[in-house]
Amino acid sequence: MRKTINVNLKEMNFKQLFEQISPEKISDNVFTLVGKIFPVVTAGSENHFNSMTASGGGLGMLFKKPTTWCILQSTRYTLEMIQKEQTYTLSYFPKEYKKQILFLGSKSGRDSEKMKEVKLTGIKTPSGNISYKEARLIFECKLTEITTPDPDDFYSLEVKDYIKEMYKDTNEHRKYVFGEITHVWVKK
Ligand SMILES: Cc1cc2nc3c(=O)[nH]c(=O)nc-3n(C[C@H](O)[C@H](O)[C@H](O)COP(=O)(O)O)c2cc1C
């Protein structure tokens, strides 16, 4: 079945590939989703978009809205594009795309051709956000908040040490990026 989908993937449009579900209907275990599968974060327009690999983060409620959060280093080109567009997608892929997902996390789109080189097929959602035909689950997000925690905001000794080590040679603090989930799409 998967083979048939792959063969036809290139010709299929968004509505043929994906169906919308409500956030309550997401069947993935949240800890598997955010802890074991690396999401691809994508921002930009059809003519110019950029993606990076992320890890960690979470799903929950913020200001009474279903929300995702992720932790992005301030230098990421994708973060710059999220700030510009104020919308973005988190895309989750089947295991067979691991190589491409790691590739998107291997170099910055700011000074490389990775977006031309990556063997994934970009697709525009009905709202104009960008994801990939190969994704199995897509969250479209509207930027709610970007927060930069101070190293003094951390309390557990283990985390304090980790943060101290992480920030010792850099001022590039990680940004906590919260986005309201506006649409959830799953592969048909
Ligand atoms: C498995 C994996 C997980 C990653 N997780 C994160 C993350 O959570 N936050 C982050 O800022 N960078 C993370 N990175 C690094 C970025 O994906 C990487 O620096 C990427 O090249 C940034 O691309 P950009 O500058 O085009 O946005 C991860 C990389 C990999 C391979």
The ligand as a Gaussian input file, in Angstrom:
#p B3LYP/6-31G(d) Opt

LIG

0 1
 C       18.096000      15.110000      15.480000
 C       18.298000      16.598000      15.552000
 C       17.588000      17.335000      16.479000
 C       17.769000      18.732000      16.583000
 N       17.065000      19.451000      17.495000
 C       17.203000      20.788000      17.550000
 C       16.408000      21.559000      18.436000
 O       15.549000      21.050000      19.161000
 N       16.633000      22.916000      18.481000
 C       17.553000      23.540000      17.678000
 O       17.698000      24.773000      17.744000
 N       18.316000      22.823000      16.804000
 C       18.137000      21.481000      16.714000
 N       18.866000      20.764000      15.809000
 C       19.830000      21.456000      14.943000
 C       19.181000      22.148000      13.739000
 O       18.255000      21.307000      13.089000
 C       20.291000      22.548000      12.768000
 O       21.179000      23.444000      13.379000
 C       19.769000      23.111000      11.449000
 O       20.844000      23.101000      10.549000
 C       19.228000      24.521000      11.564000
 O       18.824000      24.908000      10.282000
 P       18.430000      26.380000       9.822000
 O       19.528000      27.321000      10.269000
 O       18.332000      26.232000       8.342000
 O       17.132000      26.721000      10.489000
 C       18.687000      19.385000      15.704000
 C       19.406000      18.637000      14.748000
 C       19.202000      17.257000      14.667000
 C       19.957000      16.480000      13.623000

